[in-house]
Amino acid sequence: MSEGEKTFPGIDPRTPSVARMYDYYLGGKDNFASDREAAEKIIKLFPNARDFARDNRAFLKKAVRLLAESGITQFIDIGAGLPTQENVHEVALEAAPDARIVYVDNDPIVLVHARALLAGSPRTVVVEGDLRDPKAILEHPRVRGHLDLERPFAVILCAIVHFVDDDDEAASIVSYLRRSLVPGGALVLSHGYRGEVAVDAVAQAQEIYTRTRGTLKLRDRETIAEYFTGLDMVEPGLTYVQAWRPDFEVPVDPSAPGALVGVGLAPRA
């Protein structure tokens, strides 16, 4: 930890954090030396890691704006991460001033920053919760008090499910959340894609992430596609993060590791 870095009770700054590493990729300053060191190792393995973080953020913003403009005004962002520019609540409220947002995370620093940022925002609440217990999230009193889950809502799982190492557990988590959607609700998901090359680099990246509070499990297209089972996919369907409604045409190498993203809608009766 560098001199002058702020610490928080109960947090070991020597242990890298997934959320703080992501903050570093995005150019944020809410991270410790251990986070920057681990993130730089990932960047050395995957020089486009910063681009992935920015592209993933752009996908999130476009998806939220699209849903809000389409009439979905309730959002649950699980694994929200540290606040950055154009957060979910800012994008949603710009498109739909009556929107309500719940941020969920289990990282202490994320919770401290988010609560401070949103202290004066009555349409947004921050809840401590773990993706591995999705039922507890949806039944949390603050979630139930802030949202009407009998009306359409969107669940956001951006760059979070790939930190669940077990395939069956990951599928079970997403299935529970997907089945909890009422007709007209939405699942917004981005997930690390292992590609067909750079096997050694992927293995090294996974080893680096084992030193954090999480793990990293990149999956194939078929596995990620199953997360959207039974949902109506918003165009262009499941695709590479940089190719989801891009502002301009971008090249995509389907054999390279990256991220696949999609927005699925629960069919209306």
NORQUI-V946281 format. One line per field, one symbol per residue. phi: phi as a letter, one per 20 degrees, with the letter a starting at -180 (. if undefined). burial: 1 if it has 24 or more other ideal C-beta (glycine too) atoms within 12 Angstrom, else 0. A space follows every 10 residues. Layout:
# NORQUI-V946281
phi=???
burial=???
This chain:
# NORQUI-V946281
phi=.ffnffdcgn defedfcgff ffgfgenfce bdgfffffff fffffcgegf fgfffffffg fffffffffe oecccddemf mfgcflfgff ffffebgefc ccecbcegfg fffffffdgd dfeccdceac gfcfffffef gffffeddfe dgbdddcelc ffedffffff fffffffffe fegnfbddcc bfdfmcclgf ffffffffff eefccccfce fffffffdgn eeffgemfbf gfdelffbfc fcdfeefabd cacddfgef
burial=0000000000 1010111111 1111110101 1101111110 1100110110 0111111111 1111111100 0111111111 1111001111 1110110011 1111111111 1111000100 1011111110 1101001101 0010011010 0111111111 1111000001 1011111101 1101111111 1111100000 1100110110 1111111110 1011111100 1011000111 1111100000 0000011111 111111000
